[in-house]
Amino acid sequence: MQTQPIASHFINGEYVEDTNGTPIEVIYPATGEVIATVYAATPQIVEKAITAARDAQAAWAAMTGTERGRILRRAADIMRERNHDMSILETYDTGKPYQETSVADATSGADALEYFGGLAASLTGEHIQLGEDWVYTRREPLGVCVGIGAWNYPTQIA
């Protein structure tokens, strides 16, 4: 299996490389072998990613919950279709046994996408009684956020 990615970053549907970033060796924990080298994101790469996310967010926010849910469910289907390859890569990356990665990593990520994809169409506002008054909440996509996820189940956390 090819473990060296095409590029260190994937932004706006394209692989992007910037060798000005600090090189990071990817080590297969089972053998100590260097199986890939990627480059840390430079400020220019980070800005490119944020710009792409902001540009895409407007179209995402304009979709209905049902439309967003369909996309998440399709992503879950793709993850399940590619479970074997994703599991092998996760085994190389973390050293976890294939027996675990094949039943837990990509599949739990797909499960999470499927769950939230199914939930997306049902999110509505709420009326909340506050004494004599009431408030109405409205759930809508407001913008881009950045998260730093756990190392042990990165596909699920994403």
N, C-alpha and C positions, 0 to 999 in steps of 0.2 A: 504494500500500500504506500502511496505517495503521501508523506507527512509534511513536506514543505509546502506551505500555502502559496498560491499564485502571488499574493501580496500580503502585506501586514494589515491592511485596512480594507474595509468594504464600505464605500460611501456612495449613496445615491445610485445604487445599482451597478457600481463599477468597482473593480479592484484598484486600490491606490497604494503606491509604494513611495516612501520617502526615506531614503537611506541616511538622511541627516539625523534621524532619531537614534537614540541609544540602541545598539544591538542587544537583543534578548535571546539567549539560547534556550531552546525548548528541549528539555532532557527527559528521556524515557526513564521513569523511576525504577523500572524493573532491572535495567542493565546499566544505567548511567550514561548511555549513549546520547549524543546530541543528534536529534532527529529533525530539527528545523532551526532556522534563525528568523526572527521577526524584528521589527524596529518599533521602538516606542513612538507614540504620536508626538509630533512636534506641535508647537502652537499653531502653525499653519494648517496642519491636518485636523486639529481639534476645531479650528474655526470653520474649515470646510465642512466638517461633519455637522456642526451646529447650524450652519447656514442651510445645508441640505434638509436637516430635520425641520427647521422653521418653515422652509418652503413647502415641504410635504404636509406639514401639520394643517395648513389651511384647507387643503383638499380632504384630509382625513376628517376634520371637524365638520365639513360640509356634508359628509355622508350621514345617512341615518344609522341608528344603532344596528339595525338588521344588516345593512351593507357592511359595516365594520365587522359584525359577527361572522358574516360569510367569509371574509378575508382571513380572520383568525382560524376559523374551522378548516379552511383550505390549507393554511400553513400547518395545522395539526396533521392533516392528511399527508402532506408532503414529508413531514418529519417521520411519520410512521412508515411511509414507503422507503425512506432512506435510513431506517433505523440501524440496519447492519453496518453500513459504512460510518455512520455517526458514532456508533458504539465502538467500533475499532479505533477511530480517532480519539475518542474519549479514553479508551484503555491506554493508548500510547501517551496521551497527555497527562493522565493522572496516575497511571499504574494500577488502577482498579481492575479486577478481573473482568473479562468479557462477560462472564456469567452475570455479573452485576450490571454492567453498563448496558447490556442488551435488554434487560427487563426493567431498569430503573431510570436511566438518564434521559435519553431522547423520548422514551415513552411517557415519563412523568411530565416532561416539557410539553409534549403533545396533549396530554390530559389537561394541563393547565390552560393551554390555548383553547382547547375545545370547551372547557368549562366557561371561561370568560367570553368566548365567542357566543355561546348559548345565552349567557346573561346579558350581553350587550343590548339586545333588542328590548329587554324588559325594564331597563333602567328608566325610571320616570321621576318626576319631582314629587315632593311630599308637602302636604298641608300639616303644619304643626301648630297646635293651640298653645298660645302663651297668654294665659289669663283671659281677658276679654278680646284680645287681639289674636291674630294668627299670622304665620309666616309661610311662605312658599319657597321651597328649594327647587332648583333646577340643575340637573346634571348634564354637563356638556364639556367637551374637550376644550381646555383653555390654553394649552401651550405645551412646549417641549420640557421634558424633565430628564435628568441624568441620574442613573443609579449605579452603585457599585455593589455587585452581587457576590454571593458566597462562592468560594472556589470549589466546593464539593459537588454541587449540582448546578453548574452554570446554565445549562440549557433550560432547566425548570425555572430557575430564578429569573432569567431574562423574560 
